[in-house]
Amino acid sequence: MNLFLSRDNFGSILLLFSALILFNSCLERPQLERNEIIKIEYPKIADAIIGRNFDRLWSFTTHENEDVRKLAWKSIAKSKSPNLHEFFEYAIQYDNSFAWYALSFHPLSDKQVEFLNEYFADGIIRSEGVCEVFFRKGNLTTLNILLNKKEQLLKSEKCAKAVGGILSRIEVDDLKKREAFSLAMNSDHAIIWRNFLYGFYRSPINRPAEGSVLMNDFSKLLDNYDGHFSTMMDEYIVRILGKTGFMKVMERRSDITLNHAIQLSTELANTMTLFKKSELNHPHIKRLLRHPVDNVVAQSLQSLKGFDSIPDELINLVNNEIAPNTRDGEVFIEALELLIKNEVDIEEYKYKMEFLGHHNEFLKDRILTLFSTFESTDDYLERVRRDVHDGGITGSMALQSLAFYYSENVEEPGIHNKLRAIVLNVLEESDATMFSSLNMFLMSSDLFTEEDYERLHTLYKAFAEAGEWDKAYVLRSVFENRFQDRFEALERPELSFRIPDWNRLYEMGVQPFWRLKTEKGIIEIQLDPLAAPFTVSSVDSLTRAGEYDNISFHRIVRNFVVQGGDITLDKNDQLRVDYRLPTEPSFQSFERGMVGIASSGQDTEGSQFFIMLNWSPHLDGNYTVFGRVTKGMEVADRIQIGDKVLKAEIYLR
């Protein structure tokens, strides 16, 4: 064979090779495809979704296009059935996984659940899709039937999840607990392992007590497990076994591993509350206090605040290493709050407190409360007045600190007149962001009396007439609690639904991306316009208008979610999202990295979004999944309250 090529042959082969690369790259980029269905068929089903028209949606379940069928079934899940019995019979007859998913969100009677138990036990129902119903509606009988189908259980993620769902709601005997835990240990499938144990992780009702026989049994099963423990598995072990799990995991995990396993480290830090004070000097606890990720250190300090006092050795570590050296506002505040609880003077940190309070508005309330521990009342109130005068988030946080101060010092002479003056000034300024923090003051009969009713009611009517219903609702709650006999609420017009720009969605392709440039790094999210067209269209519109730029993450629940996108909050009411979106449930579970849209109830979604830090199936179907993180989850893990999205943009790869 001639291994050498002539120049002509080489050129031909190079051209062919280049063509192949181009062809393969096209195959690997489905996001550039366009789906005609989204502008031809989706507008037809949109009205049925908005109106929650069950019968109209049902007609789309036989549509020739699979995406339309899926959209119909998901919408049926959140639409009231005019004849639930017929829907129930249909699901049994056709044993369709989509139908089972939709049915699982409808109110079933105990008798109907027993029918499903019987049919599943007898093999009449064969689809594992029925386990979606069992996850949400299953009872003790369901659990017994599932545990008797061990071979099927060990192959089915959905049915293993059903076991976890039942164990999160119903307390069972130790035999059933051992059986479920043992099944997990016998699975070599990480997701099935996790799903079995979800109930123990989610709820404490079936967790073993420290030192119990059941704890010893669980511990032995773990010791005999000959597989590889992932960090996710260890996180579950820590939550389920508490202090015992803490020690097992810390002893086998190096600092190098823990430094990268933020979710596991956070769970370990949270478990510190289970130790006795005499055990707190343990080297493992100090490892977590010296963790390189601020979120983990903050959680460790927060856990230590649960103790009446901590050993001097840890106080010195916090006072000499953490508080003076950290640049993170939340870690700093947690450290100072812990020092105060242990009677350590923090006045030496005054200038650092002022600096960090200036750089993170969302921590202002806690910073001001720290100042109140060593400043005179007049100095503290003057500091609060300055921050309230700044308005916006700073002013709102200052009012929250003031509310706490008032609750602790309600008997202090002259305090009522001073606080009343501050609150009246806020009412006159009508700063929307600060209004939500006024409730406690307005509820106080010492600050506002019967004589103030007309003044407040005039404001209420003015806000309602101007369409400023967020402000009006603050006053409404006061009237309904204090002046029920005199108050008649004005009716708020219902916000209309935003209709997607179908042509724009078509132009975006089936897999557009949302890039969030945050203060901690870049997070890239692959959007799903076929599954959540209303939400993706809204996010796209707001992003292109620049409304997500310089918006804060205002809610962080460690090992659960990071949430941001409250445009009204950060832009001080300059822009209001004057529409709502329908809830768009997903067949996908809320796994780590999924991105959802926040809601205050079905069909009330707006601009706020959240990124999942952990699998949370209790959210499934009740919130919209509109994308998933494809790059930057390590950034999401490090987001803290007040961190900003500096720039948001939509792009196609």
C-alpha positions, 0 to 999 in steps of 0.5 A, spaced: 500 500 500 502 506 498 502 511 504 504 517 500 499 521 496 500 525 490 499 533 491 492 532 487 490 526 491 491 530 497 487 536 495 481 532 493 481 528 499 482 535 503 476 537 500 472 531 501 474 531 508 472 539 509 465 537 506 464 531 511 466 536 517 461 541 514 456 536 514 457 533 520 457 540 524 450 541 521 447 534 523 450 536 530 447 543 530 439 541 531 438 548 534 439 551 527 433 548 525 426 551 524 419 548 526 414 550 522 409 547 527 410 553 532 407 558 527 402 554 524 399 550 529 401 553 536 397 559 535 391 554 534 392 551 541 394 557 545 387 560 546 385 553 549 391 553 554 389 561 556 382 559 557 384 552 560 378 549 555 379 542 557 375 539 551 378 544 546 385 541 549 383 534 548 381 535 541 389 536 540 391 530 544 390 526 537 394 531 533 398 528 528 404 532 530 407 530 537 409 536 540 402 539 539 400 532 542 405 533 548 403 541 549 395 539 549 396 533 555 401 538 559 395 543 559 390 538 560 394 537 567 392 544 569 385 544 566 379 542 570 376 536 567 368 537 566 367 529 567 373 526 571 370 519 571 371 519 563 378 521 564 379 516 569 376 511 565 380 513 559 387 513 562 386 506 564 383 503 558 389 506 553 394 506 559 398 512 556 404 515 559 401 522 557 394 521 560 397 518 567 401 524 567 395 529 566 391 525 571 396 525 576 394 533 577 387 532 578 383 530 584 382 523 585 378 519 590 380 514 595 376 509 591 379 511 584 386 510 587 384 503 590 382 501 583 389 503 580 392 499 586 388 493 584 389 494 576 396 495 577 397 489 582 393 485 577 397 487 571 391 490 568 395 497 568 402 495 565 405 502 563 410 505 568 406 512 567 401 510 572 407 511 577 406 518 576 399 518 579 402 514 585 408 519 586 402 524 588 396 520 590 399 513 592 397 510 599 400 505 604 397 500 599 400 502 593 407 502 597 406 495 599 404 493 591 410 497 589 415 493 594 412 487 591 414 488 584 421 489 586 424 486 579 420 492 576 422 497 581 429 496 580 428 498 572 423 503 573 425 510 575 418 513 575 416 507 580 422 508 584 420 515 585 413 513 586 416 509 592 420 516 594 413 520 594 409 516 598 415 515 603 415 523 603 408 523 605 406 517 609 409 514 615 411 507 615 413 502 619 421 500 620 420 494 616 418 498 610 423 503 611 428 497 611 425 494 605 426 501 601 433 503 603 435 496 602 432 496 595 436 502 593 442 499 596 441 493 591 440 498 585 446 500 580 442 505 577 444 512 580 437 515 579 433 509 581 437 509 588 436 517 589 428 516 587 428 510 592 431 515 597 427 521 596 422 520 601 427 520 606 431 526 603 425 530 603 421 529 609 423 527 616 417 523 618 421 516 616 428 518 617 431 513 623 433 516 629 440 517 632 442 511 636 436 507 634 436 500 631 433 502 624 439 507 624 444 501 625 441 497 620 441 503 615 448 504 617 450 497 616 447 497 609 451 503 607 458 499 610 456 493 605 455 497 599 460 495 594 459 500 589 461 507 588 458 513 592 457 519 588 457 526 591 450 526 590 449 519 594 453 522 599 449 528 600 442 524 601 446 520 606 448 526 610 441 528 610 438 521 611 443 519 617 444 526 620 450 526 624 452 519 623 452 520 615 456 526 617 461 522 620 461 517 615 462 522 609 467 527 612 471 521 613 472 518 606 472 525 603 478 529 602 478 537 602 480 537 594 473 533 593 469 537 598 472 544 595 468 542 588 462 538 591 458 545 593 452 541 594 454 536 599 459 541 603 453 545 604 449 539 606 454 537 611 454 544 614 447 544 615 448 538 619 452 541 624 446 543 628 445 536 630 452 536 634 452 537 641 456 544 643 462 539 646 463 536 639 463 542 635 471 543 636 471 537 631 476 538 626 471 536 620 467 542 623 473 546 622 474 544 615 467 546 613 469 553 616 475 554 612 472 551 606 474 556 600 466 557 597 463 562 601 456 559 600 459 553 604 462 558 610 456 562 610 451 556 611 456 553 617 456 560 620 448 560 620 448 553 623 453 555 629 448 560 630 443 555 632 447 554 639 446 558 645 454 559 645 460 555 641 466 553 644 472 559 645 476 556 640 471 556 634 469 564 637 477 565 636 477 562 629 471 566 627 473 573 630 481 572 628 480 568 621 473 569 618 470 576 620 477 580 618 479 576 612 472 575 608 470 579 602 464 576 602 458 580 605 454 574 607 459 571 610 461 577 614 454 578 616 453 571 619 460 571 622 458 578 626 451 575 628 455 569 631 460 573 635 454 578 637 450 572 640 457 569 643 457 576 647 463 579 642 464 586 641 463 588 634 464 595 633 471 594 631 468 592 624 464 598 623 467 601 617 467 594 614 460 594 615 459 600 612 463 598 606 459 592 605 452 595 606 454 600 601 456 594 596 450 590 597 443 593 598 440 586 599 444 585 606 442 592 608 437 590 613 442 585 617 447 591 617 443 596 620 441 591 625 448 590 627 449 597 628 443 597 632 447 593 637 452 598 639 450 605 636 445 609 640 438 609 638 438 616 635 445 614 631 441 608 629 435 612 627 439 617 623 443 611 619 436 608 618 433 615 615 439 616 610 438 609 607 430 610 607 431 617 604 435 613 598 429 609 597 429 603 592 431 596 595 436 600 600 430 603 603 426 597 603 431 593 607 432 599 612 425 599 613 425 591 615 431 593 620 427 598 623 421 593 624 425 588 627 428 594 632 421 596 633 419 589 635 425 589 640 424 596 643 416 597 643 416 600 650 422 605 649 420 612 650 419 617 644 420 611 639 413 611 636 413 618 634 420 617 631 418 611 627 411 614 625 415 620 622 419 616 618 413 611 615 409 618 613 415 620 609 415 613 605 407 614 604 408 621 601 414 619 597 410 613 594 416 609 593 413 602 590 419 598 592 419 600 600 411 599 600 411 592 602 416 593 608 410 598 611 405 593 613 408 592 620 408 599 622 401 600 619 398 594 623 401 598 629 395 601 633 400 605 637 403 608 630 397 609 626 390 610 630 383 610 627 384 618 626 389 616 620 384 611 616 381 617 612 388 619 610 390 612 608 384 610 605 385 616 600 392 614 598 389 607 597 384 610 592 389 614 589 393 608 588 388 603 585 385 609 580 393 609 578 393 602 577 398 601 582 395 595 585 402 593 589 401 599 593 394 599 594 394 591 596 399 593 602 394 598 605 388 593 603 391 588 608 391 593 613 384 595 612 382 588 612 385 587 619 384 593 622 378 597 619 373 591 617 367 594 618 369 601 614 372 598 609 370 596 602 375 593 597 376 596 590 376 590 585 383 589 581 382 588 573 385 582 572 392 582 568 391 579 561 395 573 558 401 575 554 400 572 547 407 569 544 410 572 538 410 566 534 414 569 528 419 571 532 419 564 536 420 560 529 426 565 527 429 563 534 429 556 532 428 550 536 434 551 541 436 558 542 440 560 548 440 565 554 446 567 556 447 571 563 453 574 564 453 575 572 458 577 577 460 570 579 461 568 571 457 566 565 451 561 565 448 559 559 441 556 558 438 552 553 431 554 552 425 550 550 420 554 546 417 548 543 415 546 551 414 553 553 412 557 548 409 563 552 415 563 557 420 563 552 417 568 548 416 573 554 424 571 556 426 573 549 422 579 549 424 582 556 432 580 554 432 584 548 429 590 551 435 590 556 430 589 562 434 583 565 440 587 565 443 589 572 437 585 575 439 582 582 438 575 584 434 576 590 432 570 593 437 564 595 435 557 598 441 553 599 441 546 596 434 548 592 434 554 588 437 561 586 432 566 584 432 573 580 429 577 575 424 581 579 424 587 574 419 591 578 424 590 584 430 592 581 428 598 577 424 601 582 417 601 578 420 604 572 417 598 568 412 593 570 410 587 567 403 588 566 401 581 563 401 574 566 403 568 563 400 561 563 403 555 567 406 551 562 408 544 566 413 539 563 414 532 562 421 533 565 422 533 572 426 539 576 432 536 576 439 540 578 440 545 572 433 546 570 430 553 569 423 555 571 419 561 572 416 563 579 409 563 580 404 565 586 399 560 583 397 557 577 397 562 571 400 568 575 407 567 572 411 574 570 418 575 569 422 572 575 426 565 574 429 560 578 435 555 577 435 549 580 441 547 585 438 540 587 432 535 584 426 537 587 420 533 584 415 536 588 415 542 583 414 538 577 407 540 574 406 546 578 411 550 575 414 552 568 420 549 566 423 553 560 430 551 559 436 548 562 443 550 564 448 547 559 454 551 562 456 555 568 452 550 574 458 552 578 457 559 577 450 558 579 452 554 585 456 560 588 451 565 587 449 569 593 443 574 595 444 581 591 449 578 586 447 581 579 445 579 572 450 584 569 448 582 561 443 578 559 442 576 551 439 571 546 443 567 541 443 561 536 449 557 536 
